[in-house]
Amino acid sequence: MSPMMTTSRRAFLGTAGLLILKPDLVRGSQNNSTIRMALFGCGGRGTGVAESFTEHTSAQYVALGDLFQAQTEKAKQTLDKASLKAGKAEIDSSKLFYGPDSLDKLCASKDIDAIHIATPPYFHPEHFAKAAASGKHIYLEKPVAIDVPGARKVIAIGEKVGKKASVAVGFQLRHATPYVQLRERIQKGQLGDVVCGLSHYYATAAQWHTEYDNASPNERRLRNWLHDKVLSGDILVEQNIHLIDFNNWILGAHPVKVSGTCGRKGRTDHGNCSSHFNVTYSYPGDIDVTLTSTQFGEGAWDVAMRFFGTKGSSMCKYDAPVNIVGVDPWEYPGLGDSGQVKDAAQAQAGAFKGALDDADAMKEQHFIDSITSGKFINQAAQGAESTLSAILGRYAAYTGRSWKWEELATVNEVWSSGLNVAKL
């Protein structure tokens, strides 16, 4: 049995400790507060987050890496504009690395303090391992893996990194100010005893699809990874994981069991991802949280998380409101009108307006602050816990039976893409 599954939850998340060092001992410390970052994986989400880092923190992107040259050049144009607006230097063209060894070049560079990994989720454990071995700080996009062995690998790497560098995982909902205040109120008992919850993530068809007529079938598959269940983890693990991570955070635990269903009806793309999931997670204390999701069709954008307690209920939307109704009502002010997200393309890239206005910025600032202050953070185990929670739901939906958390200890199934990126 894997040690990950036999330890207590405290030990499971124990790598997230803090280390305080003298500023002059910390790479990128307050004596040299500009953290030099590299983006590895120059797609829409990665470039968008890099823009946000550039705008909202003191960090400077100094290098880019991707399998495809055109991706690095396109990202450079976008980030150079953001840097100009923020009064920062453009990225030197000599620091654009592409091809199968581009991450190796980023890891070997002494001009880089932190690597931002935004590649397809299938590659996250491998890329995290290389970046961690270089000793650099790491910002890893979610999910940390697409299968159980991959999540175990991330935990082991995180334990090896320990307190020697900062490792952040891209679960920005935990940093949105309205959500932070809502969680504090729930923890103080404003809902009473939490009884159950509901979450939904209703999305339109995935926007990022291009035919790439001159590309090989394998290249087209990689470029359209969002439609591929092995490369993405399927929609519950790649997209809906934000809600699963949020529920884990609110309840302070991972689920103990889950049941569910899924299907592909309604999708018209050439991939094999599901069009919908309907799963119910059971948490300690006999708290059931049902999650429903879609990713097909048009006009379906709406995301919300609700909890019901003995003294009231909470509503937490991506736009508005974020509130509590009941014995002790409360609402986070100034979020604007409630309603569905209007711009599906922006929503697909995570650019929501309303409750998430400061989510990315706060997440990114906390990461940079952890480096400059020497109070390093390590979120590898936390990221793996939420990833495993999503994978547990996927197994339940795929198999049509209830799954318990401890069963993950017996899962050794490795998802293989069959891709050789060196030959693309």
C-alpha positions as CSV (number, residue, x, y, z in Angstrom):
1,M,0.0,0.0,0.0
2,S,1.2,3.4,-0.9
3,P,2.5,5.5,2.1
4,M,0.4,8.3,0.8
5,M,-2.8,6.4,1.6
6,T,-1.7,5.1,5.0
7,T,-0.7,8.4,6.6
8,S,-3.0,10.8,8.4
9,R,-4.4,13.7,6.5
10,R,-2.1,16.0,8.6
11,A,0.9,14.0,7.3
12,F,-0.7,13.9,3.8
13,L,-0.6,17.7,3.6
14,G,2.4,18.2,5.8
15,T,4.8,19.4,3.1
16,A,3.1,22.8,3.0
17,G,5.2,24.2,5.8
18,L,7.1,27.5,5.8
19,L,10.8,28.3,6.0
20,I,12.1,31.6,7.1
21,L,15.5,32.6,5.8
22,K,17.6,35.7,5.9
23,P,16.7,37.8,2.9
24,D,20.3,37.7,1.5
25,L,20.1,33.9,1.4
26,V,17.1,33.7,-0.8
27,R,17.3,33.7,-4.6
28,G,15.1,36.6,-5.7
29,S,14.9,38.0,-2.1
30,Q,14.1,41.5,-1.1
31,N,17.7,42.4,-1.8
32,N,16.8,41.5,-5.5
33,S,13.0,41.5,-5.5
34,T,12.5,40.9,-9.2
35,I,11.7,37.2,-9.6
36,R,12.8,36.1,-13.1
37,M,10.2,33.7,-14.4
38,A,10.0,31.3,-17.4
39,L,6.8,30.1,-18.9
40,F,6.8,26.5,-20.2
41,G,3.7,25.8,-22.2
42,C,2.8,28.9,-24.2
43,G,-0.9,28.2,-24.8
44,G,-3.9,30.4,-23.9
45,R,-4.1,29.7,-20.2
46,G,-0.4,29.8,-19.6
47,T,0.1,33.1,-21.5
48,G,-2.9,34.6,-19.8
49,V,-1.6,33.8,-16.3
50,A,1.8,35.1,-17.3
51,E,0.1,38.4,-18.4
52,S,-1.5,38.5,-14.9
53,F,1.8,37.9,-13.2
54,T,3.4,40.7,-15.2
55,E,0.6,43.1,-14.4
56,H,0.0,42.3,-10.7
57,T,3.4,41.3,-9.3
58,S,7.0,42.4,-9.5
59,A,7.9,39.3,-11.4
60,Q,9.5,39.5,-14.9
61,Y,9.2,36.8,-17.5
62,V,12.6,36.4,-19.1
63,A,12.3,33.2,-21.0
64,L,9.7,31.1,-22.8
65,G,9.6,27.4,-23.7
66,D,7.2,25.3,-25.8
67,L,7.3,22.3,-28.2
68,F,6.3,24.6,-31.0
69,Q,8.3,27.6,-32.1
70,A,5.3,29.6,-33.2
71,Q,3.8,29.3,-29.7
72,T,6.8,31.0,-28.1
73,E,6.8,33.8,-30.6
74,K,3.1,34.4,-30.2
75,A,3.5,34.4,-26.4
76,K,6.4,36.8,-26.6
77,Q,4.3,39.3,-28.5
78,T,1.5,39.1,-25.9
79,L,3.9,39.3,-22.9
80,D,6.0,42.1,-24.4
81,K,2.9,44.2,-24.6
82,A,2.0,43.4,-21.0
83,S,5.6,44.2,-19.9
84,L,5.6,47.5,-21.8
85,K,2.4,48.5,-20.0
86,A,3.9,47.5,-16.7
87,G,7.2,49.3,-17.3
88,K,9.2,46.1,-17.6
89,A,11.7,44.8,-20.2
90,E,10.7,42.7,-23.2
91,I,11.8,39.1,-23.4
92,D,15.1,38.7,-25.2
93,S,14.6,36.7,-28.4
94,S,17.6,34.5,-27.5
95,K,15.5,33.2,-24.5
96,L,12.8,31.6,-26.7
97,F,13.3,27.8,-26.5
98,Y,11.3,25.3,-28.5
99,G,11.4,21.6,-29.2
100,P,11.5,18.5,-27.0
101,D,14.5,19.8,-24.9
102,S,13.1,23.3,-24.2
103,L,12.4,22.5,-20.6
104,D,15.9,21.2,-20.1
105,K,17.2,24.5,-21.4
106,L,15.0,26.5,-19.0
107,C,16.1,24.4,-16.1
108,A,19.7,24.8,-16.9
109,S,19.5,28.6,-17.2
110,K,21.0,30.5,-14.3
111,D,19.0,33.6,-15.4
112,I,15.7,32.0,-14.2
113,D,14.4,31.8,-10.6
114,A,11.0,30.2,-11.1
115,I,9.4,28.1,-13.8
116,H,5.7,28.4,-14.6
117,I,4.5,25.0,-16.0
118,A,1.4,25.3,-18.2
119,T,1.6,22.3,-20.4
120,P,-1.2,19.7,-21.0
121,P,-1.9,18.0,-17.6
122,Y,-0.7,14.6,-18.9
123,F,2.8,15.9,-18.8
124,H,2.7,17.7,-15.4
125,P,4.4,15.0,-13.3
126,E,7.3,14.7,-15.8
127,H,7.7,18.4,-16.2
128,F,7.4,19.0,-12.4
129,A,10.1,16.5,-11.8
130,K,12.5,18.2,-14.1
131,A,11.8,21.6,-12.8
132,A,12.1,20.5,-9.2
133,A,15.4,18.8,-9.9
134,S,16.8,22.1,-11.1
135,G,16.2,23.7,-7.7
136,K,14.0,26.5,-9.1
137,H,10.7,27.7,-7.6
138,I,7.7,26.3,-9.4
139,Y,4.2,27.5,-10.3
140,L,2.3,24.4,-11.6
141,E,-1.1,24.6,-13.3
142,K,-3.8,22.3,-12.2
143,P,-4.5,19.3,-12.3
144,V,-1.1,18.1,-11.1
145,A,-1.7,14.7,-12.9
146,I,-4.3,12.8,-14.8
147,D,-3.9,9.4,-13.1
148,V,-3.2,8.0,-9.6
149,P,0.5,7.1,-10.2
150,G,1.1,10.6,-11.5
151,A,-0.4,12.1,-8.4
152,R,1.7,9.9,-6.2
153,K,4.8,11.0,-8.1
154,V,3.9,14.7,-7.6
155,I,3.6,14.0,-3.8
156,A,6.9,12.3,-3.7
157,I,8.6,15.1,-5.6
158,G,7.0,17.7,-3.4
159,E,8.3,15.9,-0.3
160,K,11.8,15.9,-1.8
161,V,11.6,19.6,-2.5
162,G,10.3,20.1,1.1
163,K,11.2,23.6,2.3
164,K,14.0,24.3,-0.2
165,A,11.8,26.2,-2.7
166,S,8.3,27.4,-3.3
167,V,5.8,25.2,-5.1
168,A,2.4,26.7,-5.9
169,V,-0.5,24.9,-7.7
170,G,-3.0,26.9,-9.7
171,F,-6.1,26.7,-7.6
172,Q,-6.8,30.4,-7.5
173,L,-10.3,30.1,-6.0
174,R,-8.7,29.8,-2.6
175,H,-7.3,33.3,-3.0
176,A,-10.4,35.2,-4.2
177,T,-11.2,37.7,-1.5
178,P,-15.0,37.1,-1.5
179,Y,-14.4,33.3,-1.2
180,V,-11.9,33.8,1.6
181,Q,-14.4,35.8,3.6
182,L,-17.2,33.4,3.0
183,R,-15.0,30.5,4.2
184,E,-14.1,32.4,7.4
185,R,-17.8,32.8,8.1
186,I,-18.7,29.2,7.4
187,Q,-15.8,28.1,9.7
188,K,-17.1,30.4,12.5
189,G,-20.5,28.6,12.3
190,Q,-22.6,31.2,10.3
191,L,-24.3,28.3,8.5
192,G,-24.6,26.2,11.6
193,D,-23.8,22.5,11.0
194,V,-23.2,22.0,7.2
195,V,-25.5,19.3,6.0
196,C,-25.0,19.1,2.2
197,G,-23.9,21.0,-0.9
198,L,-24.5,21.5,-4.6
199,S,-22.0,22.6,-7.2
200,H,-22.3,23.1,-10.9
201,Y,-20.0,24.0,-13.8
202,Y,-22.1,24.5,-16.9
203,A,-19.8,25.2,-19.9
204,T,-20.2,25.5,-23.6
205,A,-18.2,23.4,-26.1
206,A,-14.4,23.8,-25.6
207,Q,-13.3,26.8,-27.6
208,W,-9.7,25.8,-28.4
209,H,-9.9,23.6,-31.5
210,T,-8.1,24.1,-34.8
211,E,-7.9,21.6,-37.6
212,Y,-4.1,22.2,-38.3
213,D,-4.5,20.7,-41.8
214,N,-0.8,20.4,-42.4
215,A,-0.1,18.6,-39.1
216,S,0.1,14.9,-38.5
217,P,-2.7,13.2,-36.6
218,N,-0.6,13.1,-33.4
219,E,0.3,16.7,-33.6
220,R,-3.3,17.7,-34.1
221,R,-4.2,15.6,-31.1
222,L,-1.6,17.3,-28.9
223,R,-2.5,20.8,-30.1
224,N,-6.2,20.1,-29.3
225,W,-5.4,18.3,-26.0
226,L,-8.4,19.8,-24.3
227,H,-10.6,17.4,-26.3
228,D,-8.4,14.3,-25.4
229,K,-9.3,12.5,-22.1
230,V,-5.7,11.1,-21.6
231,L,-4.0,14.4,-22.2
232,S,-6.5,16.5,-20.2
233,G,-7.8,14.0,-17.6
234,D,-11.4,14.5,-18.9
235,I,-13.5,17.5,-18.0
236,L,-14.1,16.5,-14.3
237,V,-10.3,16.4,-13.7
238,E,-9.2,19.3,-16.0
239,Q,-12.0,21.8,-15.5
240,N,-14.4,20.8,-12.7
241,I,-11.5,20.2,-10.4
242,H,-11.7,23.9,-9.4
243,L,-15.1,23.2,-7.7
244,I,-13.8,20.0,-6.1
245,D,-10.8,21.8,-4.7
246,F,-13.1,24.6,-3.4
247,N,-15.3,22.0,-1.6
248,N,-12.3,20.3,-0.1
249,W,-11.1,23.7,1.1
250,I,-14.4,24.8,2.6
251,L,-15.0,21.4,4.4
252,G,-11.3,21.0,5.4
253,A,-11.2,17.4,4.1
254,H,-11.1,15.2,1.0
255,P,-14.1,13.0,0.2
256,V,-14.4,9.6,1.7
257,K,-16.5,8.1,-1.1
258,V,-18.2,9.1,-4.4
259,S,-20.7,7.8,-6.9
260,G,-21.7,9.2,-10.2
261,T,-22.4,9.0,-13.9
262,C,-21.1,10.6,-17.1
263,G,-21.5,10.5,-20.9
264,R,-20.5,12.0,-24.2
265,K,-23.9,12.7,-25.8
266,G,-24.0,16.2,-27.3
267,R,-20.3,16.7,-28.1
268,T,-19.5,17.1,-31.7
269,D,-15.7,17.5,-31.6
270,H,-13.2,14.8,-32.8
271,G,-12.0,14.0,-29.2
272,N,-13.2,11.6,-26.6
273,C,-13.9,13.7,-23.5
274,S,-17.2,13.5,-21.7
275,S,-19.9,16.1,-22.3
276,H,-21.2,15.9,-18.7
277,F,-20.7,14.5,-15.2
278,N,-23.1,14.0,-12.4
279,V,-21.3,12.9,-9.2
280,T,-22.0,13.0,-5.5
281,Y,-19.1,13.3,-3.1
282,S,-19.5,12.2,0.5
283,Y,-17.3,14.0,3.1
284,P,-16.5,13.3,6.7
285,G,-19.5,14.1,9.0
286,D,-22.0,12.6,6.5
287,I,-21.9,15.7,4.3
288,D,-22.9,14.9,0.7
289,V,-22.0,17.4,-2.1
290,T,-23.4,16.8,-5.6
291,L,-21.5,18.2,-8.5
292,T,-23.0,18.5,-12.0
293,S,-21.1,19.7,-15.1
294,T,-21.4,20.1,-18.8
295,Q,-19.0,21.0,-21.6
296,F,-20.9,21.0,-24.9
297,G,-23.3,23.1,-27.0
298,E,-23.8,26.8,-26.6
299,G,-25.1,29.3,-24.0
300,A,-24.5,27.2,-20.9
301,W,-21.9,29.2,-19.0
302,D,-22.7,29.3,-15.3
303,V,-20.7,28.2,-12.3
304,A,-21.7,28.1,-8.6
305,M,-21.0,26.3,-5.3
306,R,-23.7,26.1,-2.5
307,F,-23.7,24.8,1.0
308,F,-26.8,24.2,3.2
309,G,-26.6,24.3,7.0
310,T,-28.8,24.2,10.0
311,K,-28.8,28.0,10.3
312,G,-28.7,29.1,6.6
313,S,-27.3,28.5,3.2
314,S,-24.5,30.0,1.2
315,M,-24.2,30.9,-2.5
316,C,-20.9,31.3,-4.2
317,K,-20.8,32.1,-7.9
318,Y,-18.0,32.9,-10.2
319,D,-19.7,36.3,-10.9
320,A,-22.3,37.2,-8.3
321,P,-23.5,36.8,-5.6
322,V,-21.3,35.5,-2.8
323,N,-23.6,35.4,0.2
324,I,-25.3,33.7,3.1
325,V,-29.0,33.8,3.7
326,G,-30.7,32.6,6.9
327,V,-30.4,33.4,10.6
328,D,-27.3,35.6,10.1
329,P,-27.3,36.9,6.5
330,W,-24.3,38.4,4.7
331,E,-23.3,39.4,1.2
332,Y,-20.0,40.4,-0.3
333,P,-20.6,43.9,-1.7
334,G,-19.8,45.4,-5.1
335,L,-19.9,42.3,-7.3
336,G,-22.4,43.6,-9.8
337,D,-25.4,41.8,-11.3
338,S,-25.8,38.1,-11.0
339,G,-26.1,36.2,-14.3
340,Q,-24.3,33.9,-16.7
341,V,-20.9,34.6,-18.0
342,K,-21.3,36.4,-21.3
343,D,-17.9,35.8,-23.0
344,A,-17.4,32.1,-23.4
345,A,-13.9,32.4,-24.9
346,Q,-12.7,34.5,-21.9
347,A,-14.4,32.1,-19.5
348,Q,-12.7,29.2,-21.1
349,A,-9.3,30.8,-20.3
350,G,-10.4,31.5,-16.7
351,A,-11.0,35.3,-17.2
352,F,-14.2,35.6,-15.2
353,K,-15.5,38.9,-13.9
354,G,-17.1,39.4,-10.5
355,A,-16.1,37.3,-7.5
356,L,-12.9,36.1,-9.3
357,D,-11.7,39.6,-10.1
358,D,-8.7,39.4,-7.8
359,A,-8.3,35.5,-7.6
360,D,-5.4,35.2,-10.1
361,A,-3.7,38.4,-8.9
362,M,-3.8,37.3,-5.2
363,K,-2.7,33.8,-6.0
364,E,0.3,35.1,-8.0
365,Q,1.2,37.7,-5.4
366,H,1.2,35.1,-2.6
367,F,3.6,33.0,-4.7
368,I,6.0,35.8,-5.4
369,D,5.8,37.0,-1.7
370,S,6.7,33.5,-0.5
371,I,9.9,33.7,-2.5
372,T,11.0,37.2,-1.7
373,S,10.2,36.8,2.0
374,G,11.9,33.4,2.3
375,K,8.7,31.9,3.7
376,F,8.5,29.2,1.1
377,I,5.2,27.4,0.4
378,N,4.8,23.8,-0.9
379,Q,1.4,23.0,-2.3
380,A,2.3,19.8,-4.1
381,A,0.5,17.5,-1.6
382,Q,-2.6,19.8,-1.5
383,G,-2.7,19.9,-5.3
384,A,-2.4,16.1,-5.5
385,E,-5.2,15.7,-2.9
386,S,-7.6,17.7,-5.0
387,T,-6.5,15.9,-8.1
388,L,-7.0,12.5,-6.5
389,S,-10.5,13.7,-5.4
390,A,-11.3,14.5,-9.0
391,I,-9.9,11.2,-10.2
392,L,-12.0,9.3,-7.6
393,G,-15.1,10.9,-9.1
394,R,-14.0,10.0,-12.6
395,Y,-13.5,6.4,-11.6
396,A,-17.0,6.3,-10.0
397,A,-18.6,7.8,-13.1
398,Y,-16.6,5.6,-15.5
399,T,-17.4,2.3,-13.7
400,G,-20.9,3.1,-12.5
401,R,-20.2,2.1,-8.9
402,S,-19.4,3.8,-5.7
403,W,-15.7,4.3,-4.9
404,K,-14.1,4.9,-1.5
405,W,-11.0,7.1,-1.0
406,E,-8.9,4.2,0.4
407,E,-9.4,2.2,-2.9
408,L,-7.1,4.7,-4.6
409,A,-4.3,2.9,-2.7
410,T,-4.9,-0.1,-4.9
411,V,-4.9,1.8,-8.2
412,N,-1.8,1.4,-10.3
413,E,-3.3,2.1,-13.7
414,V,-1.0,4.3,-15.8
415,W,-2.7,6.3,-18.5
416,S,-0.5,6.3,-21.6
417,S,-0.9,8.8,-24.4
418,G,1.2,6.8,-26.9
419,L,2.7,10.1,-28.1
420,N,6.4,10.6,-28.7
421,V,6.8,14.4,-28.6
422,A,10.4,14.1,-29.9
423,K,9.0,12.9,-33.2
424,L,6.4,15.5,-33.7
